[in-house]
Amino acid sequence: MSTRKIKKTTKKRAQRATSNVFAMFDQSQIQEFKEAFNMIDQNRDGFIDKDDLHDMLASLGKDPSDDYLEEMMNEAPGPINFTMFLTLFGERLQGTDPEDVIKNAFACFDLEASGFIHEDRLRELLMTMGDRFTEEEVDEMFKEAPISSGGDFNYVEFTRILKHGAKDKDEQ
């Protein structure tokens, strides 16, 4: 009988692509997210839970329903520590188009190339073209949008807000 050596082959596991969420933001952004996380983590246990969200929203004068809080908590695949918090924001920010693409989309409807679209015209476009908005969705968008007293929607500023956040009152 011949003795054959049986060569065992070990399968290599497929390596998971690792994404370093901390590489998505610069240090000042990470610091701002950390401050926000600490403000939401009311009980200071290092995790944001439903009670933390409720307390934080209550401190802002809101009275969120249990369903609303559950819905928010279910956006995360597990417990929300700081890394998960950063990942959630990273996914949201990554999901938006680059700034110039957003501006160019608005510019298609800005015949004078002024950086403005009249709010009535924009409302009509949002409710009749593409992924149509409801009237309530347009109202919600316009609540925080940069619209002049003459009704002109500043899409250049709106795009900046989408990508970088609203300016603090002392920055304006």
N, C-alpha and C positions, 0 to 999 in steps of 0.2 A: 504494500500500500504506500502510495506516495503521500508525503505530507505537503500539502499545499498551504502556503500561507494565505490566509484570507485577509485581504487588506480592507480594513474598515475605513470607510470614508465618512468623515464628519461633515454634515451639511452646515453650510454657513447660513446663519439666519439673515434674512433680508434686513439690511440696516435701515432703520427709520431715519428719514430726513429730519435733522434737528433744526429748528428755527429758533434763533436766539431773539426773543421778543425785546430784550434790552438793546439790541442793535438797531431796532426800528426807530428809536427816539434818541435825541441828544440828552445830555445830563440835566439841563434845565427843565426839559419836558418831563423826564423821569421824576425829578424832584417835585414838580407840580402835581403829577399823578400820585406821588407818595403822600403829599399833603391832603389831596382830595380823598385818598383811601383812608387816611387816618381820621378825617372828619366824618366819614361814613361809618367807620368801625367804632361805633359808639361805646361798646363794652371793652374795647382794647384787647381783644383776644387774638388778633392777627387774621381774623376771617370776617367777611361780611356775610351776615345771615339775614333772614327775613325781619327779625326784630330790629337789627341795625338800620335796615332800609326804612322801616316804618318810623323809627325815632328820628332819623335824619329828615325824612319828608315832613314829619310832624313839626319839626323845628323850623321848617320853611312855610308853615301854615297850611300844609296839605293834609288831607285825610284819606290816604289810599286804602282801597278795598283789599281784602285778603287775596282775591283773584288777581288783582293788579300786581301785588307783591310776589305772588307765586309765579306769575308770568315773567317778571323781571329775574327772579332767581333761576328759572328754567333756561334762561339764555346761556348760562354757564353749564358745562358738562359735569361739574363737580363743585366741591367747596371753593369759595372765592377768597383765595389769599392774594397777596399783592401781585404775584406773578400772573395769576389767572386774571386779575383785574386789568393788568397791563395788556395781556393777550386779548381780552375782549375789546379794549379800545383799539388795539393794533388792527384787529380784524375789521372793525368798523371803519377805521381810517384807510386801511388798505383797500376796502371795498369801493372807495370813491375814485372817480376818474381823476387824472392829473388836472391841475388848475387851468392850464391853457385849453384843455379839451372842454371843460365846463364853460369857460368864458366864450369859446368859439361857438358852442351850441346856442348860447344866448345871443351872440352876435349875429347869428343868422336871421334873427327877428328884429334887429336894430338897424333899420334902413339908413339912418343918419350916422351910424358908427359913433354914437355919442357916449356909449356906456350905460345907457338908460333905455328901459322899455316901459311904456305907460302901463300902470297896474291893471287897468281894464283889459287891455290887449293881452297881457300876460295871463290874466285869469282865463280869458277865452281860450288861449292856446293850451293852457294846462288842462282845461276841462274837455277839449275837443280833439286833441292830437295824442298819438302814441299811447303810453300807459296813462290813461285818463285819470286825473285827480277828481275827487268829489269836491263839492263846494266847501265842506268842512275842512278837508285837507288843504285846500288853497287858503282858507281863512287862517288856519294854523300856521302855515308857512309865512303868510304876510304879517302875522303878529309880531315876529321878531325881525322881519326883513327891513333893509334900508330903503324906505320909500319916502320921497320928499313930500312936502305939504301940497305940491302940485300933482301928486299921484305918480311920480316917476320912480320906477323900481331901479335901483343902482345895482346892476348885475355884477359889475366888477367888484364892488365891496361885498356883495352877497357871496360871491365865489371865495373871496378872501376869508370870510367868516366860516364858510363850510370847511375850508382846508386848515385854517389856523385858529379858529375860535374868535369870539367877540372880543373887542378891545375892552380893557378895564376902563372904568369911568375916568381914572386919572391919566390914561394914555391918550384920550381923545383930544 
